[in-house]
Amino acid sequence: MKYDILIAGVGGQGTVLASRLLAASAMEAGYFTRTSETIGMAQRGGCVVSHVRVDSEAASPIIPLGQADLLIGFEPSEAARNLPRLAPNAKCIVNTRIIVPVTASLGGASYDEQSIYSFLKAKFPDSIFVDGYALAQKAGSVKTVNVVLLGVAASTGLMPFSRALIEKVITENIPEKFVELNLKAFNIGFEHK
């Protein structure tokens, strides 16, 4: 069962860890999995795109244009920027908390939040919008926004592995002192309606 997941955000949001947890979950489920990241200026709040290709033995690690099955957008404008990679029937999960790019904050460009949401909804009307940072705060740390969004994605039933499997992978791949916090964040995301 080939399944392609694209994660788009900005540096510091935990997109790379999220992609590694998804890849580990897919491998634990028995799928051959490839990953790739386009990091750029991630350490300075620049764009980060991670590709997770499940059951992809005969495929490139980069998801071709028009083929991703799921987009998890950690930031609205980064989600919108990556829509060309999505298949026509793809699903989108988008964190609503914006991170204004440096060019906009310095006055070089504007950030029209409502236009971005309208664009996303027009292209993918079934998109799920969630304030991942608010849910992460409920878990105990905004640094768990990545795991919260994985919980939201897992709750949709769109991924080819179970909630229990992702929880197992979190337990095995997150440093022990942060496991409980991340499991709480994942479950808050999963239970969010």
Sequence and secondary structure as in RCSB ss.txt:
>XXXX:A:sequence
MKYDILIAGVGGQGTVLASRLLAASAMEAGYFTRTSETIGMAQRGGCVVSHVRVDSEAASPIIPLGQADLLIGFE
PSEAARNLPRLAPNAKCIVNTRIIVPVTASLGGASYDEQSIYSFLKAKFPDSIFVDGYALAQKAGSVKTVNVVLL
GVAASTGLMPFSRALIEKVITENIPEKFVELNLKAFNIGFEHK
>XXXX:A:secstr
  EEEEEEEETTS HHHHHHHHHHHHHHTT  EEEEEE SSGGGT EEEEEEEET TTS SS  TT EEEEEESS
HHHHHHTGGGEEEEEEEEEE      HHHHTTSS   HHHHHHHHHHH TT EEE HHHHHHHHT GGGHHHHHH
HHHHHTT SSS HHHHHHHHHHHS HHHHHHHHHHHHHHHH  
